[in-house]
Amino acid sequence: MGPKAKLIAALWFFQVANYLDRVVMNFAAPAMMKSLSLSPAAFGVVLSSFSVGYFLAQIPGGIIADRRGVRAVLVIAPLFWALFTGVTGLVTALGGFILARALFGIAEGVSNAACYKLVGDAFGSEQRSRAVAIWSTAFAVAPAFAGPAVGLLLGAVGWRMMFALMMAPALLAAGFNFLTLPRTRLGDQVAAEPHQPFARTLAAPGLWLVALAYFAFNLAYWGYLSWMPSYLALAHHIDLKAMGLLGGIPYVFALLGLLTAGWLGSGALYRLRSQMVACAYLLAAVCLYLAYNVSTLALSVAGLSGAAFFLFGGFGPFGSIVLDLAPPSSRAAFSGVVSTAGQVGGIAAPAMVGFMVSKTGTFAGGFGLMIAGLCVASVCLFGLVRRLGGGASTLLAPASA
């Protein structure tokens, strides 16, 4: 395995552990709400508390990664994921859940920008869409595995013990990164310009438009990720075991979308990445509309699967767009700002959907919110076309990575 392949393998396993710990809460939601007598609105606040912590950690994590390197961040952060995952299974009150998930969000959020920096420093512009797509397949693999696994664990050991068992992936990720990631800081080897003040990063061309796109996308993405399993369980009256199996199906299509768009974004559609992602978001909106308005469970799962294909498919080319716009010396800080804007949507979406469900007894408003977010994100990406041009062509690949 070559040095670049090892980096992507390390990021991939790291992200699998990240998402296993993150989405297990969403799949366990019906059991937890029943056990603790929590309403959908109250549980939506618990889900959103993760995003509050994740939001607060983005920019500090990016600045740390730019100045201190990515290795320490990607080794230490998962140790704290494990801690707060285990704590989640011990608390008994709503306030404890909110605090535990907020701290868990901080622990995960610190590492996000470091991952993008690692890809940006190690891969050239035309390689990044494919690299981010391969790394991001973890976004689909982890939830696809989590659904059936959580369904089985809930029946076998209950939701509290399940959180204790889910500490293991994070601990393994910390060990894998310790053994795999280079001790030298890639940014020191490939820096194309001196480190710039954070204020100058905020003035980088295209930053706020891509940040708005990510905010709007996250209204749909986190609304989907947080409530899709519960939607299947509550709106179609299926049991937990069936919910776990059916909830994993859309993530198979998410994986296909990631690979397809990632290869196109580094190949035939490299110069049309922004337009490609914009169209993918519009198609995801159409699929969400169909998923809610069809009459049978099978057709609803088909619509949700189509939405997953296009929602997740945008990750590779969108990540490469962010890295192409970012100044080379502050890739992590730039990515942290974009992700911070995105997490505002992540904070809002679960709570807003939960509130709408509680007030109306249906998911209509929640699906409408997700569709509107995707339309706004699409408009922003069409607006980035002139900013991107043909993309950067410099290969930033360290010889000793």
N, C-alpha and C positions, 0 to 999 in steps of 0.2 A: 504494500500500500504506500503510495507516494505521500509527501509531506502535506500537500493540500487536501488529499483525501482523508488523512488523519485528522486534520483540523475540522473538516465537515462532519466526520464521524463523531468527534468529541462534542461538537455543537448539537448534533442530532440527538445523541443520547441524553445530553443535558436538557434539551427541550422536551424530550419524552417524559423525563422525570418531572420537569416543571409542569407540564400539562396534566399528567396523571394526578399530581397533588392538587392542581387547580380545579379541574372539572369534576373530581369525585364529589365535591359538595353539591354540584348541580344535579348529578344523577341520584344522590341520596336525598334530595330535597323533599319528595313526598313522604318518605319514612320519617325524616326529621320533623317536618311540620306536624305530622300526626302524633309523634311521640311527645312533642313539647307543646302541642296545641297552639302553634304559630299560624297566623293568617298569611296568605300570599303577600300582602303588603309588608308585614313584619319581616318575612323571610327575604323579600326583595331588598330590604335595608341591609340585612346580613350579607347578601351577595354583593351589594354595592360597596360595602365597607372594604372588601378586598381591593376594589378599584380605587378607593380613596388612598389607601396605602401605596398601591402601585403607582398612582399618579404622583404622590409626593416624592417618590424615590427616583423618578426618571432623570431629571436634570442633575441632581447630585451624583447619581451613578454614572452618568455620562462624563461629567467633569473629572471624577475619580479615575475612570478608565482612560481618558485622554492623558492625564498627568502621571498616573501610576502604573498603567498597563492593565491588560485584561486578565492575566492569569490569576492574580490574587482575588479579583472580584468573582471569577467563575469557579474558584475552589471554595471560598468562604461562604458565599451566598447560599448554596444548597444546604449547608449545615443548619442554617437558620430556618430554611423551608421545613426541614425535617422536624425541628423543634416545635414550630407553630402548627404543623399538621397534627402532631401528637397531642398538643394542647387542645386542639379543637374537639377531640373526642372526650375530653375531661370536663369541659364546662357544662353548666346546667341552665344558665339564664341567658336571656336575649342579649344583655349588655356584654356578657363574657364572650358570646359568639362574635359580636361586632368587633370587640377589641382583638380577639385572636385572629380573625380574618384580616383586619387592618394591618396588624404586625406581619402576618404572612404576606400580604401584598407588598409591604415595604421590602421584605427580604427578597421577593422575586423581582420587584421593580428595579432594584439596584443593578441587576445583572443584564437587563434588556439591551441597553445601549452598547454594552461591552461586546455583545454578540455581533451587532451590526459593525462595530469598529473592526472586529477580527476579520469579517468578510471583506470589508472595504479595503483594509490594509493588505490582505493576502491575494485578492483577485482583481483583475482589470475590469473595466466597465462592461465589456461584452460578455464576461464570464459571470457577472454577479447575479443576473436574473436566475440562471440555472443553479448557482451555488445557494442562493437564498431559498429557491424552491426545494432543493434536496433537503436542506436543513429544516425547512418549514413542513416537510411531510410529517414531521413529528406532531404538528398541530392536528393532523388528521388521524395518525396512527394511535396516539395516546387516547383521544376520546373514543375511537372505535374499540380499543381494548378495554377502556374504562367502563363502557356501558355493560357488556356482559359480565365483566369481573365484579363490578359493584353489585349487580343484580344477584350474583352468586354469594358474595360476601355478606350482603345484607341478610339474606336468608340463613346463612350459616353461623355468623358471629354477631350480627347486629351492627348498627352504624358506628357505635363508639369504638369497638375493637377494630373495625375496619380502618378508622383513622390512624390507629396505632400501627397497623400493618403497612399503611401507606407511607410511613416514614422511610422505609427501606430504599425505594428508588432514588430519593434525594441523597441519601448517604452514599449510594453507589455512584451517583453522578459526581459528587465531590471527589471521590477517590479516582475516578476515571480521568477527570480534568487534571488532577494533581500529577498523574502519571503521563498524560498525553500532551498537554499544552506546553509550548516552548517556554523556557525560563527567561529568555531575552524578550524585550518588548518590541513587537513588530513595528510599532509606530516610530521607534527610534531608528530603525533600519531603513525605513522607506519614506520618512517625512519629506514632503515636497516643499514645505514652507515652514517658517518658525511658528511656534505656538502663538495663537492670537487670543486676545482677551475675549471673555464670554460675551461682552456687549457687541463685539464685532460679529460674532456668530449670529446674534439675533437680527443683524441687518443683512444677512446673506440673501441674495436674490432667490425668490421662489419659496423661501422658508414658510411664510405664513399661508400661502395658497396650498402647499402640500400639507401643512398642519391642519387647515380647515377640512381638507379632503379626508384626512385620517380621523378627525373628530366625527364627521358625518358618517363615515364607514363604520366606526365603532358603535354608533347607535344601533346599526343593524347587526353587526357581528356579535356584540355582547348581548343584545336582546335575543338573538338566535341561540348563542352558546348557553346562556343562562336558563332560558325558558323552554327550549325545544323539547327536552325530555319530559318536563312537567306538562307541556301542551299535549303531548301524545297521551300521557297518563290521565290528565284531567278532562280534556275535551273529547277523547275517544274511549274513555273508561276501560283502560287496559291495566293489568296488574303489573307489579314491580318487575317480575322476571321477564314478562313480554316487553315491557317498556325498555329494559336494558338491552334486549336483543334488537328491537326495532330502532332504538335510539342510536345504535351503532351503524346502521345501514347508511345514513347520509354521509358518514365520515369515510366510507369506502369511495364514494364519489368525490369527496373533498380531496382525497389523495390523488385521484385521477386528474382533477382540475389543477392541482399544484404542479404535477409533473408536466402536463400538457402546456400550460401557460408559461412555466419556467423555461422549457425548451424553446418555445416560440419567442420568448422575450430575449433569449440569448442567440437566436437564430434568425429565422425569416422575418420576424416582426420586431427585431431589436430597435429599429428607428421609429417604430409605431407603438412603443410600449404604453405610453400615456393613453393613446386612443384605445388600445386593446383593453386596458384595465377599466376605462370608462364604460366601454360597451359591456364588459363582464358584469359590472355593477348593475347596469340597467337590466340585463338578463336575469340577474339574481333577484331583482325587485319583481319581475314578472313571475318568477317561480314561487316567490313568497305569496304573492297574490293568489296564485292558483292553489297553493298548499292549503290556504285557509278556506277558500271558496268551494272546494270540491266536497262531495258528499260521503266518500268512503275513506276508510283508514289507509287502504293501499294507495289510493291516488294522493292522499295527503303526504304520505311518506315519499312518494315519487316527487312531489313538488318540493319538499324539504331537501331531498337528495339533489335535485337540480340547483336549488339555491346554494347548497354546500359546494357544489362543483365550481360555481362562479365566485362565491364569496372567498373561498380559500385559494382559488386559482389566481387571484390578484396579488397574493403575497410576494411571490418571486419578483415579478416585474415592478411592483410598487416599491419593494425594498431596494431594488437597483436604482430606481428613480431617486429615492431619498439619498442614497450614497453618491450618485452623480451630482446632485445639487450641493452636497455638503463640502465645505472647505476641507482639504486633506488633513490638516493639523487638528481639526476639531470635529471629526466624524461622529464620535460618540456623543459630544454635547449637542450637535445639530440633531442627531437621531433622538436624543433625549427630549429635546424641545418638541419635535414632531410627535413623539409618543406621549408626552405630557398632554398635548392638545387632544390626542386620540383618547386618552384615559378619561377626559371630561365626559366624553360620550359613553365610555365604559362605566363610569360612576352613575350617570343618569339613566341609562337604558334599563338595567334590571329593576331598579326601584320604580321607574315610570311604568314599565309593563306590569309589574306586580300591583301597583296602585290602580291601573286601568282594569285589571282582571277583578280586583276586589270590588270596585265600584260598579262595574257593568255586568260581571258574571260571564264575560266572553273575552276572547283574545283579539277581537277586531281592532281595537285601538292600538294594541301592541304591534300587530302586523302593519298597521298604517304608519306607525312611527318608524319601523325598520325600512319600509319602502321609501318614505320621504328622505331618510338619511342617505340611502343609496343614490337617489336622484341628485341630491346636493353634491355628494362626493364625485359623481360622474361629471357634473358641470365643472367642478374645480380641476379635474384631471384634463379635461379638454382645454382648460385655460393654461395648463402647464406646457402645452405642446411647443410653443415658441421658446420657452426657457430651456428646454432640453436639447433641442437641435438634434444632432447625431449622437450626443453623449460623449463622455471622455473616452480616450483611447489608451491612456497610459497604463501599462501593466504594473501594478504594485505588488510584486510577489517576492517576498524575502527568500534569499537563496538557502538559508539555514532553518526555515520554519519547521 
